Structures are given as structure tokens and as C-alpha cells.
Amino acid sequence: MNNEEIVRLLNEAFIHEVENTMVYVRNSFIMKECDVSRITEGIAVDEMRHMWWLAELITKRGGKPSMEHRVLDFGGDGLKGQLERQIALETEAIEMYKRMIELVNDLEVVGVARHILDEERRHRKEFKERLSGV
């Protein structure tokens, strides 16, 4: 995989992290249940950290991080819908990082992707645990 293709994949991941951050921050503000709100807020901070790591990888390879994103789906205003949406976003991220690890031959990118993948799996587990109590 050439450098341009690697930057493209990194930007896809960067945009996904931007979207997840915005969804989680918004949802954490309106969630009435304190535990779920704090967990969502903490995971939003993790997603922002992922953005920094990806931006660094992108710029080191001569690219520029893209801030373009889809129309955001927050999962509605109810806790169940929000958690279901957040689980779906984490599942998308897990699949995206698994694909990146398979395709990319850059050891630094693969190392970062593996670390993020582990965190995304933990995030999904946290959201699923909270959903089971709703």
C-alpha cells in the first residue's frame, strides 16, 4: 500500500473519530443518568486522543487531517437509542481498524491502529453494559 493510500485510510479513521467525539459529547450533555453520562464523556475524551494520534500519523506522511464529516446521527434524545447508536459507531470503528491492520504495511500505523482497536472494543463493552441496564 502506498503512502497516499495510507493517508486516505488514516483520514477515514480520523473523520470517524471526529464524528464519534461530537456524538458522544452532545449525548453526554443531555443524558440524565449520571453514570452513563460520565462514561460517554470519558469515551469522548478517548476519541479525541485517537484524533491526535491519527492526525500525527497523517501529517508525518505528508497529508492533512480532514474535518469533513457525515450528517451526525445522535441516536435520538432517549438513552436507549443513544446507547444503541454509540454501540453501532464503536462497531464501525472496530471493523475499520481491523481492516486497516490487514491492509497497511506501515508498522507505526499498524501499532497505533491496534492500540485504538483495543480501546474501541472496551468502549463498545462499556456501552453494551450500560444498555443492558436500561
Residue pairs with C-beta under 8 A, 6 or more apart in sequence:
1 9
1 103
1 104
1 105
1 106
3 61
3 62
6 61
6 104
6 106
6 109
7 58
7 61
7 62
7 63
9 100
9 103
9 104
10 54
10 57
10 58
10 61
10 63
10 109
11 58
11 63
11 65
11 66
12 96
13 50
13 54
13 93
13 96
13 97
13 100
13 113
13 116
14 51
14 54
14 55
14 58
14 65
14 66
15 66
15 67
15 68
15 69
16 89
16 92
16 93
16 96
17 47
17 48
17 50
17 51
17 54
17 93
18 51
18 67
18 69
19 69
19 70
19 72
19 89
20 44
20 47
20 89
20 90
20 93
21 44
21 47
21 48
21 51
22 69
22 72
23 72
23 73
23 74
23 75
23 85
23 86
23 89
24 40
24 41
24 43
24 44
24 47
24 86
25 41
25 44
26 72
26 74
27 40
27 74
27 75
27 82
27 86
28 37
28 38
28 40
28 41
28 44
29 37
30 77
31 37
31 40
31 79
31 82
32 79
33 79
35 130
36 79
36 83
36 130
39 126
39 127
39 130
40 82
40 86
40 127
43 86
43 123
43 126
43 127
46 119
46 123
50 116
50 119
51 65
53 112
53 116
54 65
54 112
55 65
57 108
57 109
57 112
58 64
58 65
59 65
73 85
74 82
74 85
75 81
75 82
75 83
75 84
75 85
75 86
76 82
76 85
79 134
80 131
80 134
83 127
83 130
83 131
83 134
84 131
86 123
86 127
87 124
87 127
87 128
87 131
90 120
90 121
90 123
90 124
90 127
91 124
93 116
93 120
94 117
94 120
94 121
94 124
97 113
97 114
97 116
97 117
97 120
98 117
100 109
100 110
100 113
101 110
101 113
101 114
101 117
104 110
104 113
